[in-house]
Amino acid sequence: MRGPAEAPPPPARDESPGGRRPFYWPWLARRAGGKNPAVEGQERISAKVEQARAVERILLRLGWSVAVLGLIGVAVFAVFWAIGDLDPEQAVGLILGTCLATILSGATAYGSGVNIGLGAERLELAARSTSPPEGSAG
């Protein structure tokens, strides 16, 4: 057991507010070799817009895929009902449940994709309106 004389010294405190060192992600601390902050901001906005458009495409495809899978599920349940494996009450319940789940999840994914796309469009328009003219020095 250590005595009070053998205890390690307390860590040094910074003079920052709260007495703790500020936490920065390493990639935030890196600056791009003396670039103009406005240009750097435009590049970051352009990257975010491209990323949002990629996510939009994925969500739109997911929405359509869910709709197709739902239709396949309805067709399978209808076939089971037609050949007599399901009684009418089960078949109607399964078909309606599948339709509702398909509509809700497919529409949610599709709508989210559209929302992200609209947000990307608004961000791009706002960035264009606040960007410096093309001929200005950067």
Sequence and secondary structure as in RCSB ss.txt:
>XXXX:A:sequence
MRGPAEAPPPPARDESPGGRRPFYWPWLARRAGGKNPAVEGQERISAKVEQARAVERILLRLGWSVAVLGLIGVA
VFAVFWAIGDLDPEQAVGLILGTCLATILSGATAYGSGVNIGLGAERLELAARSTSPPEGSAG
>XXXX:A:secstr
   GGGS       SSGGGS     HHHH   TT  HHHHHHHHHHHHHHHHHHHHHHHHHHHHHHHHHHHHHHH
HHHHHHHHTSS HHHHHHHHHHHHHHHHHHHHHHHHHHHHHHHHHHHHHHHHHHHS  TTS  
